Amino acid sequence: MDSWIYAPGEQGLFGISAEIEKEKYEEAISSILAEVEKLKTEPVPLHELEKVKKQCVVGLLSELKTTSGQATEMGSSWLRAGDLNFSKRSLERIQKVTPEEVLQVANTWFRDQNKVLYSLMPPGSAQAEESAQKQRAAEQVQKNILTNGLRILTKRDDRLPFIEFRLAFEGGLRAEEESTNGYTLMMNRLMLKGTAGRTAEQIAKEIESVGGRIESWSGHSSFGFSVEVLKEDFALGLDILSDVVLNPVFPVKALELERGMILADIRAEKDHMLSYTLKRMRTELFGPVSFGLSSSGGEESIRTVSQADVKAHWNRLVRPDNAVLSVFGDIDGDEAVLSALQEKWKNWEPNGKTRFPEPPAFKTGRREILEKQDKKQAVVCVGYPSVSIRDPRVYPILLLQEACSSLGSRLFMRIREELALAYYVGAYEQSGTLPGYFCFYAGTELAQARRVVEEIFSEAGKLCSDGLSPEELDRTKAKLLGQRAIGQQDIGAVARTAAIHELLGLGYDFAQKEDELIGNVTLEEVQDAARLILNPDNCVVSIVGPEEV
């Protein structure tokens, strides 16, 4: 048994570790926690504190016996504090620590909301089963529907004293056309710039005064708002969120400021070679709808959008029956949350029915887009029509994309490492409620652009004829599932994912099902997916370079 500290320079960890016989588990855990509580109530005896100080001195000096140890200590001191003498200063400070300071630190950090108890138990033990049951209970999401049609997802997680609101609406680019491209982005920004009862400055001041935050987002199939506050500020967070959603005034002055900033972003797109080349590919592949539209908006539509246009867009999309709200975190209970929401939004009623543009009809055949830019580098993109998020074939396509994007992928090894044709190379997939696209991309020299396209088609052909190896598939699954797990560590991210999945008809618990679907993909399914989409006679080749290609 030992205790340890991990202090990388920012917020770190304090831990206690032990190996325990399973029959003595409960007794040992109780004893450890009792000792921790004692540190919060009783000052450490002076003789114990002096003993610990000496151990710290001996431990550090022992590491400095060798040249290697000295170098390691100097490097560690520099990385952690930017000071080669940091360890020496630490020892000097340790010598001055008092029992009262230890007591203060224990009371500051040894709190239940900061504590995580993790135990690796033998299979079938009572403790392991009890822990699994508690974990399942803690992860349970409750779904309710208010009388106005607003779907509510609640989940209690008291590890930290935060409340996470995530309000998602169906829309985004999915609800726009060429003449309205960028309206959702403009609307989202302006909803935070003033309401009937609050100015933009008041919104910012109120939420920031309690250490909270409010943000908006807009994507292909959805848009929405995120609010984070401490538990005691639940009422304020809900009040600001509901005010922004129900009572925006879309100030004309703010609209003009946002118009200028969005237009500047649109004009700057050409400076980002890869994203611009992808945009040119998408426009040709989809036309002026869905993924063919720009997430930054259209230059003409943003230049001409009016306050009345934005308000009409809000009336059309910001409706309770077109929304899902997740309230995750240290909530008091589902009933309390539902009561508060019902009271706050009792007058929010549906108004008409939300209609979206018809899905795009993909053009067929192979097309090329060639564009000259005053740049030294050329960028190549080869894009193919793909499937929607509701199509089960999207999972082997996701794995196909991941397998072609890593530094050890066959695409990277062949085009960059073996042939030295590209600075970077990879694959990208995007899907939504409407069919999306799959593409390969590479940054290269102009003289090599055509050769890179040929090699991309060659590698795509091998994926169709040979598929992935078992090792490639296993490695790709592990990487993708690991990335997904890391992305869902934050309770706010979990709340947003659940809200969007519920909104799009997949179900709030779809993330867990999706992991299983990815894990079950076979080699044959990946090869079938490659044959489905990687058709050299049905794609768009987009090349942007410094001269005519």
C-alpha positions as CSV (number, residue, x, y, z in Angstrom):
1,M,0.0,0.0,0.0
2,D,1.2,3.5,-0.8
3,S,0.1,7.1,-1.6
4,W,1.3,9.1,-4.5
5,I,0.9,12.5,-6.2
6,Y,0.9,13.3,-9.9
7,A,1.7,17.0,-10.4
8,P,2.4,17.8,-14.1
9,G,2.4,21.5,-13.7
10,E,-1.3,22.2,-13.9
11,Q,-4.0,20.4,-11.9
12,G,-2.8,17.0,-10.8
13,L,-3.9,14.0,-8.7
14,F,-3.4,12.6,-5.2
15,G,-4.0,8.9,-4.9
16,I,-3.8,6.0,-2.5
17,S,-3.2,2.5,-3.9
18,A,-3.4,-0.9,-2.3
19,E,-3.5,-4.6,-3.1
20,I,-6.1,-6.3,-0.9
21,E,-7.4,-9.9,-0.4
22,K,-10.9,-9.9,-1.6
23,E,-12.2,-11.2,1.8
24,K,-10.8,-8.1,3.5
25,Y,-11.9,-5.6,0.8
26,E,-14.7,-3.8,2.7
27,E,-12.7,-3.6,5.9
28,A,-9.6,-2.3,4.1
29,I,-11.5,0.4,2.1
30,S,-13.3,1.6,5.3
31,S,-9.9,1.9,7.1
32,I,-8.3,3.8,4.3
33,L,-11.2,6.3,4.0
34,A,-11.3,6.7,7.8
35,E,-7.6,7.7,7.8
36,V,-8.3,10.2,5.0
37,E,-11.1,11.7,7.1
38,K,-8.8,11.9,10.1
39,L,-6.4,14.1,8.1
40,K,-9.3,16.5,7.8
41,T,-10.1,16.7,11.5
42,E,-6.9,16.1,13.3
43,P,-3.5,17.9,12.8
44,V,-0.7,15.5,11.8
45,P,1.5,14.9,14.8
46,L,4.8,16.8,14.5
47,H,7.0,13.6,14.8
48,E,5.1,12.1,11.8
49,L,5.4,15.3,9.8
50,E,9.2,15.5,10.4
51,K,9.6,11.9,9.4
52,V,7.8,12.6,6.1
53,K,10.0,15.6,5.5
54,K,13.1,13.6,5.9
55,Q,11.7,10.9,3.5
56,C,11.2,13.6,0.9
57,V,14.7,14.8,1.3
58,V,16.2,11.3,1.1
59,G,14.0,10.4,-1.9
60,L,15.2,13.4,-3.9
61,L,18.9,13.2,-3.0
62,S,18.9,9.5,-3.9
63,E,17.7,10.4,-7.4
64,L,20.7,12.8,-7.7
65,K,23.4,10.2,-7.1
66,T,24.0,9.6,-10.8
67,T,24.5,12.0,-13.8
68,S,21.4,10.5,-15.4
69,G,19.3,11.2,-12.3
70,Q,20.5,14.8,-12.2
71,A,19.7,15.3,-15.8
72,T,16.2,13.7,-15.3
73,E,15.5,15.9,-12.3
74,M,16.6,19.1,-14.1
75,G,14.5,18.2,-17.2
76,S,11.5,17.5,-14.9
77,S,11.9,20.8,-13.0
78,W,12.1,22.7,-16.3
79,L,9.0,21.1,-17.8
80,R,6.9,21.4,-14.7
81,A,7.9,24.9,-13.6
82,G,10.3,26.4,-16.1
83,D,12.9,26.5,-13.3
84,L,16.0,24.3,-13.1
85,N,16.1,24.8,-9.4
86,F,12.4,23.9,-8.8
87,S,13.2,20.7,-6.9
88,K,15.6,22.5,-4.6
89,R,13.0,25.2,-3.9
90,S,10.3,22.5,-3.3
91,L,12.5,20.9,-0.6
92,E,13.0,24.2,1.1
93,R,9.2,24.8,1.1
94,I,8.5,21.3,2.3
95,Q,10.7,22.0,5.4
96,K,8.4,24.8,6.3
97,V,5.1,22.9,6.1
98,T,3.1,23.0,9.3
99,P,0.4,20.6,10.6
100,E,-2.2,23.3,10.1
101,E,-1.3,23.6,6.5
102,V,-1.7,19.9,6.0
103,L,-5.1,20.1,7.7
104,Q,-6.2,23.0,5.4
105,V,-5.1,21.1,2.2
106,A,-6.9,18.0,3.3
107,N,-10.2,19.9,3.9
108,T,-9.8,21.7,0.5
109,W,-9.2,18.7,-1.7
110,F,-10.3,15.5,0.1
111,R,-14.0,16.0,-0.7
112,D,-16.5,13.5,-1.9
113,Q,-17.1,15.2,-5.2
114,N,-13.4,15.1,-5.9
115,K,-13.1,11.4,-5.0
116,V,-13.0,8.4,-7.4
117,L,-12.8,4.9,-5.9
118,Y,-11.7,2.4,-8.5
119,S,-11.3,-1.3,-7.7
120,L,-10.2,-4.2,-9.9
121,M,-12.1,-7.1,-8.5
122,P,-12.1,-10.9,-9.2
123,P,-14.9,-12.0,-11.6
124,G,-18.1,-13.0,-9.8
125,S,-17.2,-11.3,-6.5
126,A,-20.1,-9.6,-4.6
127,Q,-18.2,-6.3,-4.7
128,A,-17.7,-6.4,-8.5
129,E,-21.4,-7.1,-9.1
130,E,-22.5,-4.3,-6.7
131,S,-20.1,-1.8,-8.3
132,A,-21.5,-2.7,-11.8
133,Q,-25.0,-2.2,-10.5
134,K,-24.2,1.2,-9.1
135,Q,-22.4,2.2,-12.3
136,R,-25.4,1.1,-14.4
137,A,-27.7,3.1,-12.1
138,A,-25.6,6.2,-12.3
139,E,-25.6,6.1,-16.1
140,Q,-29.3,5.7,-16.5
141,V,-31.0,8.5,-18.5
142,Q,-34.7,9.4,-18.0
143,K,-36.8,10.6,-20.9
144,N,-39.9,12.7,-20.6
145,I,-42.0,14.8,-23.0
146,L,-43.6,18.1,-21.9
147,T,-47.1,19.0,-23.0
148,N,-45.7,21.2,-25.8
149,G,-43.7,18.4,-27.3
150,L,-40.3,19.2,-25.9
151,R,-38.4,16.0,-25.2
152,I,-36.4,16.1,-21.9
153,L,-33.5,13.9,-21.1
154,T,-32.2,13.9,-17.5
155,K,-29.3,12.1,-15.9
156,R,-27.9,12.5,-12.4
157,D,-24.1,12.5,-12.1
158,D,-22.9,14.0,-8.8
159,R,-19.1,13.4,-9.3
160,L,-18.8,17.2,-9.8
161,P,-21.2,20.0,-8.8
162,F,-22.1,21.1,-12.4
163,I,-25.3,21.3,-14.3
164,E,-25.1,20.8,-18.1
165,F,-27.9,22.0,-20.3
166,R,-27.8,21.0,-24.0
167,L,-30.7,22.1,-26.1
168,A,-30.6,20.7,-29.7
169,F,-32.9,21.6,-32.6
170,E,-33.1,19.8,-36.0
171,G,-31.9,22.1,-38.7
172,G,-28.5,23.5,-39.5
173,L,-27.4,23.2,-43.1
174,R,-30.1,20.5,-43.5
175,A,-32.7,23.3,-43.3
176,E,-31.0,25.8,-45.6
177,E,-30.8,26.4,-49.4
178,E,-28.5,28.5,-51.5
179,S,-30.5,31.6,-50.8
180,T,-30.6,31.0,-47.0
181,N,-27.1,29.6,-46.6
182,G,-25.7,30.9,-43.3
183,Y,-29.1,31.9,-41.8
184,T,-28.7,29.4,-38.9
185,L,-25.2,30.6,-38.1
186,M,-26.4,34.2,-38.1
187,M,-29.5,33.3,-36.0
188,N,-27.5,31.4,-33.4
189,R,-25.0,34.2,-32.9
190,L,-27.7,36.9,-32.7
191,M,-29.8,34.9,-30.1
192,L,-26.9,35.5,-27.7
193,K,-26.8,39.3,-28.5
194,G,-29.9,40.4,-26.7
195,T,-33.4,39.5,-25.6
196,A,-36.5,41.4,-24.6
197,G,-35.2,41.6,-21.0
198,R,-31.4,41.4,-21.3
199,T,-28.7,43.0,-23.5
200,A,-25.8,41.0,-24.8
201,E,-23.6,42.5,-22.0
202,Q,-26.1,41.5,-19.4
203,I,-26.3,37.9,-20.6
204,A,-22.5,37.7,-20.6
205,K,-22.2,39.4,-17.2
206,E,-24.8,37.3,-15.5
207,I,-23.5,33.9,-16.7
208,E,-19.8,34.8,-16.2
209,S,-20.4,36.2,-12.7
210,V,-21.2,32.7,-11.5
211,G,-18.4,31.1,-13.4
212,G,-20.8,29.6,-16.0
213,R,-20.8,29.7,-19.8
214,I,-23.3,29.8,-22.7
215,E,-22.4,28.9,-26.2
216,S,-24.1,28.1,-29.5
217,W,-23.3,25.5,-32.2
218,S,-24.5,24.8,-35.7
219,G,-23.8,21.7,-37.9
220,H,-25.3,19.9,-40.8
221,S,-28.3,18.3,-39.2
222,S,-28.7,20.2,-36.0
223,F,-28.0,23.4,-34.1
224,G,-28.4,24.4,-30.5
225,F,-27.1,25.9,-27.2
226,S,-24.9,24.7,-24.3
227,V,-25.1,26.1,-20.8
228,E,-22.9,25.1,-17.9
229,V,-23.4,26.3,-14.3
230,L,-22.7,25.1,-10.8
231,K,-25.5,23.2,-9.1
232,E,-26.5,26.2,-6.9
233,D,-27.0,28.3,-10.1
234,F,-29.4,25.9,-11.8
235,A,-32.2,28.4,-11.8
236,L,-30.1,31.1,-13.3
237,G,-28.7,28.8,-16.0
238,L,-32.3,27.7,-17.0
239,D,-33.5,31.3,-16.9
240,I,-30.8,32.6,-19.3
241,L,-31.2,29.6,-21.6
242,S,-35.0,30.0,-21.8
243,D,-34.7,33.8,-22.3
244,V,-32.2,33.4,-25.2
245,V,-34.4,30.8,-26.8
246,L,-37.9,32.4,-26.3
247,N,-37.2,36.1,-26.4
248,P,-34.4,37.1,-28.8
249,V,-34.7,40.5,-30.4
250,F,-32.0,40.1,-33.1
251,P,-30.5,43.6,-32.7
252,V,-29.8,45.3,-36.0
253,K,-26.5,46.7,-34.8
254,A,-25.3,43.2,-33.8
255,L,-26.5,41.8,-37.1
256,E,-24.3,44.3,-39.0
257,L,-21.3,43.4,-36.8
258,E,-21.9,39.7,-37.3
259,R,-22.4,40.2,-41.0
260,G,-19.0,41.8,-41.3
261,M,-17.3,39.0,-39.4
262,I,-19.0,36.2,-41.2
263,L,-18.2,37.8,-44.6
264,A,-14.6,38.1,-43.5
265,D,-14.5,34.4,-42.6
266,I,-16.0,33.5,-46.0
267,R,-13.4,35.5,-47.9
268,A,-10.6,34.0,-45.8
269,E,-11.7,30.5,-46.7
270,K,-9.4,30.4,-49.8
271,D,-6.4,30.9,-47.4
272,H,-7.1,27.4,-45.9
273,M,-6.2,25.3,-48.9
274,L,-7.4,21.9,-47.6
275,S,-10.8,23.1,-46.4
276,Y,-11.4,25.1,-49.5
277,T,-10.5,22.2,-51.8
278,L,-13.0,20.0,-49.8
279,K,-15.6,22.7,-50.1
280,R,-15.2,22.9,-53.9
281,M,-15.5,19.1,-54.0
282,R,-18.7,19.1,-51.9
283,T,-20.3,21.8,-54.0
284,E,-19.9,19.8,-57.2
285,L,-21.0,16.6,-55.5
286,F,-24.1,17.9,-53.8
287,G,-25.1,21.1,-55.6
288,P,-26.4,24.0,-53.5
289,V,-28.1,21.9,-50.8
290,S,-27.1,19.8,-47.8
291,F,-23.3,19.2,-47.6
292,G,-22.9,21.3,-50.7
293,L,-23.6,24.4,-48.7
294,S,-20.9,26.1,-46.7
295,S,-20.8,26.0,-42.9
296,S,-19.6,29.6,-43.0
297,G,-22.6,30.7,-45.1
298,G,-22.9,31.9,-48.6
299,E,-21.5,35.3,-49.5
300,E,-24.6,36.6,-51.2
301,S,-27.1,35.3,-48.7
302,I,-25.1,36.7,-45.7
303,R,-24.7,40.1,-47.5
304,T,-28.4,40.4,-48.0
305,V,-29.9,38.7,-44.9
306,S,-32.2,41.1,-42.9
307,Q,-33.5,41.1,-39.3
308,A,-36.9,39.9,-40.7
309,D,-35.2,37.0,-42.4
310,V,-33.4,35.9,-39.2
311,K,-36.6,36.2,-37.2
312,A,-38.5,34.1,-39.8
313,H,-35.8,31.4,-39.7
314,W,-36.2,31.4,-35.8
315,N,-40.0,31.1,-36.1
316,R,-39.6,28.2,-38.4
317,L,-37.0,26.1,-36.5
318,V,-37.0,27.1,-32.8
319,R,-40.0,25.1,-31.8
320,P,-40.5,22.8,-28.8
321,D,-41.6,19.9,-31.0
322,N,-38.4,20.3,-33.0
323,A,-36.1,20.1,-30.0
324,V,-34.5,17.9,-27.3
325,L,-33.1,19.2,-24.0
326,S,-30.6,17.3,-22.0
327,V,-30.1,18.3,-18.3
328,F,-27.2,16.2,-17.0
329,G,-25.1,16.6,-13.9
330,D,-25.7,17.1,-10.1
331,I,-29.5,17.6,-10.4
332,D,-31.8,17.1,-7.4
333,G,-34.0,14.7,-9.2
334,D,-36.0,14.2,-12.4
335,E,-39.3,15.5,-11.0
336,A,-37.7,18.7,-9.8
337,V,-36.1,19.4,-13.2
338,L,-39.3,18.6,-15.0
339,S,-41.3,20.9,-12.8
340,A,-38.9,23.8,-13.3
341,L,-38.9,23.3,-17.1
342,Q,-42.6,23.0,-17.3
343,E,-43.0,26.3,-15.4
344,K,-40.4,28.1,-17.4
345,W,-41.6,27.0,-20.8
346,K,-45.3,26.6,-20.2
347,N,-46.1,29.3,-22.8
348,W,-43.8,27.9,-25.5
349,E,-46.1,26.4,-28.1
350,P,-45.5,24.8,-31.5
351,N,-46.3,27.0,-34.5
352,G,-46.9,25.2,-37.8
353,K,-44.7,22.4,-39.0
354,T,-41.0,22.5,-39.8
355,R,-40.2,21.6,-43.4
356,F,-36.8,20.9,-44.9
357,P,-35.5,21.0,-48.5
358,E,-35.7,17.8,-50.5
359,P,-32.6,15.5,-50.3
360,P,-30.1,16.1,-53.1
361,A,-29.9,13.9,-56.1
362,F,-26.3,13.1,-56.7
363,K,-24.9,13.7,-60.2
364,T,-23.4,10.6,-61.8
365,G,-20.1,10.3,-63.6
366,R,-16.6,11.4,-62.9
367,R,-16.1,15.2,-62.8
368,E,-13.0,17.4,-62.2
369,I,-12.7,20.8,-60.6
370,L,-9.4,22.7,-61.3
371,E,-8.7,26.0,-59.7
372,K,-5.7,28.3,-59.8
373,Q,-4.6,30.1,-56.6
374,D,-1.6,32.1,-55.7
375,K,-0.1,29.4,-53.5
376,K,3.0,27.3,-53.5
377,Q,1.2,24.1,-52.6
378,A,-1.4,22.1,-54.4
379,V,-4.2,20.2,-52.7
380,V,-5.9,17.2,-54.1
381,C,-9.3,15.8,-53.0
382,V,-11.2,12.9,-54.4
383,G,-14.8,12.7,-53.1
384,Y,-17.5,10.0,-53.4
385,P,-21.2,10.0,-52.5
386,S,-21.8,8.0,-49.4
387,V,-24.7,7.0,-47.0
388,S,-26.6,8.6,-44.1
389,I,-26.2,8.0,-40.4
390,R,-29.2,5.8,-40.4
391,D,-27.7,3.4,-42.9
392,P,-25.9,0.5,-41.1
393,R,-23.2,0.6,-43.8
394,V,-22.0,3.8,-42.3
395,Y,-20.0,1.8,-39.7
396,P,-17.7,-0.1,-42.1
397,I,-17.3,3.2,-43.9
398,L,-16.2,4.9,-40.7
399,L,-13.6,2.2,-40.2
400,L,-12.5,2.5,-43.8
401,Q,-11.9,6.2,-43.2
402,E,-10.0,5.6,-40.0
403,A,-7.9,2.9,-41.6
404,C,-6.8,5.3,-44.3
405,S,-6.0,8.2,-42.0
406,S,-3.4,7.1,-39.5
407,L,0.3,7.5,-39.9
408,G,0.7,3.8,-40.4
409,S,-2.1,3.5,-43.0
410,R,-1.4,2.0,-46.4
411,L,-2.4,5.3,-48.0
412,F,0.2,7.2,-45.9
413,M,2.9,4.6,-46.3
414,R,2.5,4.3,-50.1
415,I,1.9,7.9,-51.2
416,R,4.0,9.8,-48.6
417,E,6.6,7.5,-47.2
418,E,7.4,5.2,-50.2
419,L,6.8,7.6,-53.2
420,A,7.3,10.9,-51.3
421,L,4.5,12.4,-53.4
422,A,2.7,14.3,-50.6
423,Y,3.2,16.4,-47.5
424,Y,0.1,14.9,-45.9
425,V,-2.5,12.4,-47.0
426,G,-5.6,10.9,-45.4
427,A,-9.3,10.2,-45.7
428,Y,-12.5,11.9,-44.3
429,E,-16.1,10.9,-43.9
430,Q,-19.1,12.9,-43.1
431,S,-22.7,11.8,-42.9
432,G,-25.9,13.2,-41.5
433,T,-29.7,12.6,-41.7
434,L,-29.1,12.9,-45.4
435,P,-26.5,10.9,-47.3
436,G,-23.0,12.3,-47.0
437,Y,-19.6,11.8,-48.6
438,F,-16.3,10.0,-48.3
439,C,-13.1,11.5,-49.6
440,F,-9.3,11.1,-49.9
441,Y,-7.1,14.2,-49.7
442,A,-3.5,15.1,-50.0
443,G,-1.2,18.2,-50.0
444,T,1.4,18.0,-52.7
445,E,3.5,19.9,-55.3
446,L,1.7,21.0,-58.4
447,A,3.9,18.8,-60.6
448,Q,2.8,15.7,-58.5
449,A,-0.9,16.4,-58.3
450,R,-1.9,14.1,-61.2
451,R,0.3,11.3,-60.0
452,V,-1.2,11.6,-56.5
453,V,-4.7,11.2,-58.0
454,E,-3.6,8.1,-59.8
455,E,-2.2,6.6,-56.6
456,I,-5.3,7.4,-54.7
457,F,-7.4,5.6,-57.3
458,S,-4.9,2.7,-57.2
459,E,-5.2,2.4,-53.4
460,A,-9.0,2.7,-53.5
461,G,-9.0,-0.2,-56.0
462,K,-7.0,-2.3,-53.7
463,L,-9.4,-1.6,-50.9
464,C,-12.2,-2.8,-53.2
465,S,-10.4,-5.9,-54.4
466,D,-8.5,-7.0,-51.2
467,G,-10.2,-5.1,-48.3
468,L,-8.4,-4.7,-45.0
469,S,-6.2,-7.2,-43.3
470,P,-7.4,-8.6,-39.9
471,E,-4.6,-6.7,-38.2
472,E,-5.6,-3.4,-39.9
473,L,-9.3,-3.9,-38.9
474,D,-8.4,-4.8,-35.3
475,R,-6.1,-1.8,-35.0
476,T,-8.6,0.6,-36.6
477,K,-11.5,-0.6,-34.3
478,A,-9.3,-0.1,-31.2
479,K,-8.3,3.4,-32.3
480,L,-11.8,4.5,-33.2
481,L,-13.5,3.1,-30.1
482,G,-10.7,4.6,-27.9
483,Q,-11.2,8.0,-29.5
484,R,-15.0,7.8,-28.9
485,A,-14.5,6.8,-25.3
486,I,-12.1,9.7,-24.7
487,G,-14.6,12.1,-26.3
488,Q,-17.4,11.0,-24.0
489,Q,-15.5,11.5,-20.7
490,D,-17.0,14.9,-20.2
491,I,-20.6,14.9,-18.9
492,G,-21.4,17.9,-21.2
493,A,-20.3,16.0,-24.2
494,V,-22.4,13.0,-23.2
495,A,-25.4,15.3,-22.7
496,R,-25.0,16.8,-26.2
497,T,-24.5,13.4,-27.9
498,A,-27.6,12.0,-26.2
499,A,-29.7,15.1,-27.2
500,I,-28.6,15.0,-30.9
501,H,-29.1,11.2,-31.2
502,E,-32.6,11.5,-29.7
503,L,-33.4,14.5,-31.9
504,L,-32.4,12.6,-35.1
505,G,-34.5,9.6,-34.2
506,L,-31.6,7.3,-33.2
507,G,-32.4,7.2,-29.5
508,Y,-30.7,8.9,-26.6
509,D,-28.7,5.7,-25.7
510,F,-27.5,5.2,-29.3
511,A,-23.9,6.0,-28.4
512,Q,-23.6,2.7,-26.5
513,K,-25.3,0.7,-29.3
514,E,-23.0,2.4,-31.8
515,D,-19.9,1.2,-30.1
516,E,-21.2,-2.4,-30.4
517,L,-22.1,-1.9,-34.0
518,I,-18.6,-0.7,-34.8
519,G,-17.1,-3.5,-32.8
520,N,-19.1,-6.1,-34.8
521,V,-18.1,-4.9,-38.3
522,T,-16.5,-7.7,-40.3
523,L,-13.8,-7.7,-42.9
524,E,-16.4,-8.6,-45.5
525,E,-18.5,-5.6,-44.6
526,V,-15.6,-3.2,-44.9
527,Q,-14.8,-4.6,-48.3
528,D,-18.4,-4.4,-49.4
529,A,-18.5,-0.7,-48.2
530,A,-15.4,0.0,-50.3
531,R,-17.0,-1.5,-53.3
532,L,-20.2,0.5,-52.6
533,I,-18.7,4.0,-52.6
534,L,-15.2,3.9,-54.1
535,N,-16.3,4.0,-57.7
536,P,-13.7,5.8,-59.9
537,D,-16.5,6.5,-62.4
538,N,-18.7,8.2,-59.9
539,C,-16.7,10.8,-58.0
540,V,-15.4,14.4,-58.0
541,V,-11.7,15.2,-58.3
542,S,-10.9,18.6,-56.9
543,I,-7.5,20.1,-57.4
544,V,-6.5,23.6,-56.2
545,G,-3.0,24.7,-57.1
546,P,-0.7,27.6,-57.9
547,E,-1.1,27.3,-61.7
548,E,-3.4,25.7,-64.2
549,V,-3.3,22.0,-63.5
